[in-house]
Amino acid sequence: MPAQPSAKFTIADVKSLKCTFDLLATGTWAGEKPEAQVKEAKLSLEFADIDTQEGTANAKGGFGAPHVVVRPSAGNLHFLQVSNNGPLYVTTVFGERTPAGKLKAVHTRHEYTLVSLPGYTSRPEQYYGLCEVNGAK
């Protein structure tokens, strides 16, 4: 049975999320021409200890460093990680629930290396999926 969305639900009240991304678009360049490839994906991320007042959260799984910046904006939550090694990761969780009670989300990895290695992010990536609210105020 699908979860029943709460009439009082506010994304800024979310304390933990579990996200699953099933679709991936990867970008690259062939000389001067940008190209993209879309394929199925299996990426899971979790965000815990979300504190929108302090702007902090902890991330688990595939996101990089565990401590990330979180910002609520116009009914959405944005998670941001900037690595000293160069990459920028951004996850946006949209505040409108699906009929099953999940939240739509997108996770973007801004990385580029000259050599593409299987199993590692070496080109810009954008994942699309859904998040479940595991805890809220």
Backbone as CSV, one residue per row, in Angstrom:
resi,resn,N_x,N_y,N_z,CA_x,CA_y,CA_z,C_x,C_y,C_z
1,MET,0.843,-1.177,0.000,0.000,0.000,0.000,0.889,1.241,0.000
2,PRO,0.634,2.193,-0.898,1.473,3.389,-0.966,1.363,4.218,0.306
3,ALA,2.459,4.902,0.611,2.466,5.796,1.765,1.510,6.949,1.517
4,GLN,0.863,7.397,2.552,-0.068,8.513,2.447,0.679,9.815,2.699
5,PRO,0.721,10.705,1.703,1.405,11.975,1.910,0.734,12.777,3.012
6,SER,1.530,13.420,3.834,1.027,14.251,4.906,0.673,15.624,4.363
7,ALA,-0.484,16.142,4.770,-0.890,17.479,4.342,0.054,18.534,4.910
8,LYS,0.713,18.228,6.023,1.603,19.179,6.677,3.068,18.956,6.299
9,PHE,3.342,18.141,5.302,4.714,17.828,4.921,5.447,19.071,4.434
10,THR,6.625,19.296,4.990,7.519,20.363,4.556,8.900,19.756,4.370
11,ILE,9.484,19.944,3.215,10.786,19.335,2.917,11.856,19.786,3.910
12,ALA,11.754,20.981,4.452,12.743,21.473,5.412,12.695,20.701,6.727
13,ASP,11.635,19.921,6.961,11.504,19.112,8.176,12.138,17.731,8.045
14,VAL,12.594,17.363,6.842,13.177,16.043,6.611,14.488,15.910,7.382
15,LYS,14.658,14.790,8.073,15.875,14.533,8.855,16.747,13.441,8.229
16,SER,16.142,12.545,7.436,16.937,11.526,6.745,16.202,11.066,5.492
17,LEU,17.002,10.710,4.487,16.487,10.270,3.188,17.285,9.073,2.689
18,LYS,16.603,8.191,1.970,17.274,7.112,1.257,16.868,7.245,-0.207
19,CYS,17.860,7.433,-1.073,17.589,7.703,-2.489,18.134,6.583,-3.370
20,THR,17.381,6.257,-4.401,17.789,5.269,-5.386,17.661,5.894,-6.767
21,PHE,18.737,5.812,-7.536,18.774,6.402,-8.874,18.905,5.286,-9.902
22,ASP,17.940,5.229,-10.836,17.874,4.138,-11.804,18.219,4.541,-13.235
23,LEU,18.434,5.822,-13.468,18.737,6.290,-14.822,19.928,7.241,-14.758
24,LEU,20.853,7.107,-15.725,22.083,7.886,-15.746,22.314,8.473,-17.137
25,ALA,22.620,9.773,-17.164,23.070,10.426,-18.396,24.524,10.835,-18.175
26,THR,25.402,10.402,-19.076,26.820,10.725,-18.990,27.199,11.594,-20.184
27,GLY,27.879,12.687,-19.903,28.299,13.599,-20.962,29.782,13.481,-21.256
28,THR,30.145,13.839,-22.462,31.555,13.901,-22.861,31.654,14.805,-24.080
29,TRP,32.837,14.912,-24.632,33.054,15.717,-25.819,33.816,14.899,-26.849
30,ALA,33.357,14.966,-28.091,34.068,14.376,-29.220,34.645,15.558,-29.989
31,GLY,35.885,15.902,-29.653,36.470,17.116,-30.233,35.763,18.329,-29.669
32,GLU,35.093,19.087,-30.515,34.369,20.289,-30.099,32.892,20.019,-29.831
33,LYS,32.428,18.798,-30.087,30.999,18.500,-30.006,30.652,17.752,-28.712
34,PRO,29.733,18.325,-27.906,29.303,17.596,-26.709,28.386,16.426,-27.096
35,GLU,28.474,15.345,-26.312,27.660,14.156,-26.535,27.151,13.656,-25.191
36,ALA,26.055,12.906,-25.212,25.524,12.304,-23.990,25.036,10.896,-24.278
37,GLN,25.178,10.052,-23.274,24.700,8.679,-23.345,23.790,8.444,-22.147
38,VAL,22.636,7.847,-22.378,21.687,7.548,-21.311,21.603,6.041,-21.158
39,LYS,21.662,5.576,-19.893,21.555,4.140,-19.636,21.000,3.916,-18.238
40,GLU,20.637,2.677,-17.953,20.158,2.308,-16.621,21.309,2.397,-15.629
41,ALA,20.972,2.667,-14.377,21.985,2.796,-13.326,21.475,2.158,-12.044
42,LYS,22.404,1.917,-11.137,22.070,1.445,-9.795,22.937,2.212,-8.815
43,LEU,22.415,3.337,-8.348,23.140,4.163,-7.394,22.228,4.430,-6.207
44,SER,22.738,4.211,-5.007,21.989,4.491,-3.785,22.772,5.487,-2.943
45,LEU,22.065,6.465,-2.418,22.639,7.460,-1.524,21.719,7.608,-0.324
46,GLU,22.316,7.855,0.812,21.534,8.155,2.004,22.035,9.450,2.605
47,PHE,21.106,10.250,3.089,21.427,11.483,3.793,20.819,11.380,5.183
48,ALA,21.637,11.599,6.209,21.190,11.502,7.598,21.568,12.771,8.340
49,ASP,20.986,12.928,9.505,21.293,14.078,10.363,21.137,15.397,9.599
50,ILE,20.101,15.461,8.776,19.853,16.667,7.985,19.381,17.787,8.916
51,ASP,20.096,18.885,8.890,19.762,20.049,9.717,19.723,21.267,8.805
52,THR,18.522,21.629,8.366,18.403,22.739,7.421,18.676,24.088,8.079
53,GLN,18.538,24.175,9.404,18.860,25.420,10.099,20.372,25.672,10.103
54,GLU,21.133,24.612,10.349,22.599,24.715,10.377,23.222,24.548,8.992
55,GLY,22.456,23.972,8.054,22.966,23.761,6.695,23.897,22.580,6.577
56,THR,23.672,21.527,7.397,24.560,20.371,7.401,23.792,19.070,7.241
57,ALA,24.505,18.062,6.746,23.971,16.711,6.635,25.149,15.748,6.514
58,ASN,24.876,14.486,6.732,25.873,13.432,6.530,25.396,12.550,5.391
59,ALA,26.319,12.171,4.520,25.992,11.347,3.355,26.648,9.982,3.489
60,LYS,25.960,8.964,2.940,26.486,7.602,2.897,26.341,7.094,1.465
61,GLY,27.316,6.356,0.985,27.178,5.659,-0.284,27.374,6.491,-1.520
62,GLY,28.533,6.370,-2.149,28.753,6.920,-3.478,28.811,8.420,-3.581
63,PHE,28.767,9.133,-2.468,28.693,10.585,-2.547,30.029,11.254,-2.301
64,GLY,30.981,10.532,-1.774,32.258,11.164,-1.462,32.368,11.419,0.021
65,ALA,32.830,12.607,0.403,33.007,12.947,1.814,31.672,12.869,2.545
66,PRO,31.698,12.411,3.805,30.434,12.199,4.521,29.714,13.477,4.945
67,HIS,30.417,14.577,5.131,29.772,15.809,5.577,29.496,16.713,4.386
68,VAL,28.225,17.095,4.225,27.824,17.895,3.078,27.031,19.116,3.541
69,VAL,26.940,20.086,2.660,26.137,21.278,2.897,24.733,21.003,2.389
70,VAL,23.724,21.428,3.137,22.336,21.274,2.697,21.641,22.629,2.778
71,ARG,20.851,22.918,1.747,20.107,24.175,1.705,18.686,23.909,1.209
72,PRO,17.687,24.331,1.971,16.322,24.292,1.444,16.109,25.518,0.551
73,SER,15.357,25.343,-0.525,15.087,26.456,-1.424,13.825,26.176,-2.224
74,ALA,12.840,27.035,-2.086,11.592,26.958,-2.858,10.964,25.568,-2.814
75,GLY,10.956,24.948,-1.635,10.324,23.644,-1.483,11.196,22.470,-1.872
76,ASN,12.462,22.697,-2.162,13.399,21.628,-2.515,14.543,21.605,-1.504
77,LEU,15.282,20.485,-1.479,16.501,20.389,-0.679,17.672,20.185,-1.617
78,HIS,18.727,20.976,-1.450,19.932,20.849,-2.249,21.081,20.404,-1.342
79,PHE,21.746,19.315,-1.719,22.910,18.813,-1.003,24.132,19.085,-1.871
80,LEU,25.193,19.608,-1.279,26.353,20.049,-2.035,27.635,19.546,-1.390
81,GLN,28.512,18.959,-2.219,29.836,18.557,-1.764,30.859,19.055,-2.768
82,VAL,31.824,19.827,-2.280,32.926,20.291,-3.110,34.182,19.625,-2.575
83,SER,34.841,18.846,-3.430,36.034,18.117,-3.021,37.284,18.940,-3.280
84,ASN,38.271,18.787,-2.413,39.571,19.432,-2.643,40.260,18.867,-3.877
85,ASN,39.829,17.676,-4.330,40.412,17.039,-5.518,39.775,17.528,-6.812
86,GLY,38.773,18.430,-6.725,38.194,18.991,-7.930,36.719,18.736,-8.166
87,PRO,36.183,17.540,-7.868,34.790,17.279,-8.196,33.788,18.098,-7.376
88,LEU,32.644,18.337,-7.989,31.489,18.944,-7.346,30.330,17.975,-7.503
89,TYR,29.690,17.605,-6.404,28.509,16.736,-6.437,27.337,17.531,-5.881
90,VAL,26.213,17.473,-6.575,25.001,18.153,-6.145,23.841,17.173,-6.250
91,THR,23.041,17.100,-5.191,21.806,16.319,-5.220,20.672,17.255,-4.872
92,THR,19.628,17.262,-5.693,18.425,18.029,-5.402,17.277,17.050,-5.197
93,VAL,16.588,17.225,-4.078,15.390,16.436,-3.779,14.223,17.410,-3.857
94,PHE,13.294,17.125,-4.749,12.151,17.994,-4.976,11.079,17.715,-3.933
95,GLY,10.400,18.759,-3.462,9.490,18.654,-2.333,8.122,18.078,-2.599
96,GLU,7.772,17.846,-3.839,6.448,17.304,-4.141,6.502,15.775,-4.152
97,ARG,5.617,15.153,-3.373,5.597,13.692,-3.276,4.895,13.060,-4.479
98,THR,5.369,11.860,-4.853,4.704,11.065,-5.878,3.464,10.425,-5.244
99,PRO,2.571,9.815,-6.028,1.417,9.133,-5.440,1.813,8.061,-4.410
100,ALA,3.007,7.473,-4.556,3.481,6.458,-3.611,4.174,7.087,-2.392
101,GLY,4.253,8.419,-2.341,4.840,9.097,-1.195,6.333,9.349,-1.290
102,LYS,6.949,9.046,-2.430,8.387,9.280,-2.596,8.623,10.671,-3.172
103,LEU,9.885,11.092,-3.140,10.268,12.400,-3.659,11.185,12.228,-4.872
104,LYS,10.918,12.971,-5.927,11.774,12.931,-7.112,13.111,13.576,-6.781
105,ALA,14.195,13.050,-7.403,15.528,13.576,-7.103,16.443,13.459,-8.312
106,VAL,17.458,14.328,-8.323,18.502,14.284,-9.338,19.852,14.452,-8.626
107,HIS,20.833,13.657,-9.043,22.178,13.699,-8.471,23.153,13.943,-9.615
108,THR,23.967,14.989,-9.490,24.882,15.379,-10.561,26.315,15.344,-10.061
109,ARG,27.186,14.776,-10.886,28.618,14.722,-10.588,29.367,15.492,-11.657
110,HIS,30.045,16.538,-11.232,30.827,17.373,-12.139,32.283,16.937,-12.020
111,GLU,32.669,16.013,-12.882,34.045,15.503,-12.906,34.460,15.309,-14.352
112,TYR,35.761,15.438,-14.587,36.308,15.161,-15.914,37.776,14.800,-15.767
113,THR,38.151,13.666,-16.327,39.550,13.274,-16.401,39.869,12.923,-17.847
114,LEU,41.133,13.045,-18.229,41.530,12.752,-19.608,41.317,11.291,-19.959
115,VAL,41.533,10.413,-18.982,41.363,8.975,-19.197,40.081,8.522,-18.527
116,SER,39.241,7.811,-19.264,37.992,7.288,-18.716,38.224,5.875,-18.193
117,LEU,37.992,5.674,-16.895,38.194,4.371,-16.271,36.858,3.751,-15.890
118,PRO,36.586,2.516,-16.344,35.333,1.852,-15.981,35.192,1.744,-14.459
119,GLY,33.987,2.055,-13.963,33.725,1.966,-12.537,34.032,3.236,-11.761
120,TYR,34.620,4.233,-12.431,34.947,5.501,-11.779,34.290,6.649,-12.550
121,THR,33.888,7.677,-11.827,33.344,8.852,-12.493,34.498,9.609,-13.140
122,SER,34.474,9.703,-14.456,35.527,10.414,-15.166,34.952,11.390,-16.197
123,ARG,33.638,11.443,-16.269,32.921,12.368,-17.135,31.738,12.919,-16.348
124,PRO,31.171,14.057,-16.752,29.996,14.579,-16.053,28.853,13.554,-16.087
125,GLU,28.187,13.381,-14.939,27.099,12.410,-14.828,25.894,13.070,-14.162
126,GLN,24.702,12.653,-14.614,23.476,13.089,-13.961,22.563,11.878,-13.803
127,TYR,22.197,11.613,-12.554,21.359,10.471,-12.198,19.954,10.958,-11.861
128,TYR,18.942,10.131,-12.184,17.553,10.465,-11.907,16.928,9.333,-11.081
129,GLY,16.184,9.711,-10.038,15.586,8.682,-9.201,14.598,9.222,-8.212
130,LEU,14.384,8.447,-7.130,13.406,8.753,-6.104,14.014,8.600,-4.721
131,CYS,13.491,9.350,-3.771,13.955,9.263,-2.377,12.783,8.940,-1.470
132,GLU,13.087,8.175,-0.428,12.116,7.897,0.628,12.513,8.693,1.858
133,VAL,11.525,9.291,2.495,11.776,10.001,3.739,11.831,8.971,4.851
134,ASN,12.961,8.887,5.544,13.119,7.948,6.654,12.869,8.609,7.991
135,GLY,12.940,9.898,8.046,12.710,10.614,9.289,12.424,12.082,9.015
136,ALA,11.507,12.645,9.797,11.153,14.059,9.678,10.730,14.565,11.050
137,LYS,10.697,15.906,11.191,10.238,16.513,12.453,8.812,16.120,12.729
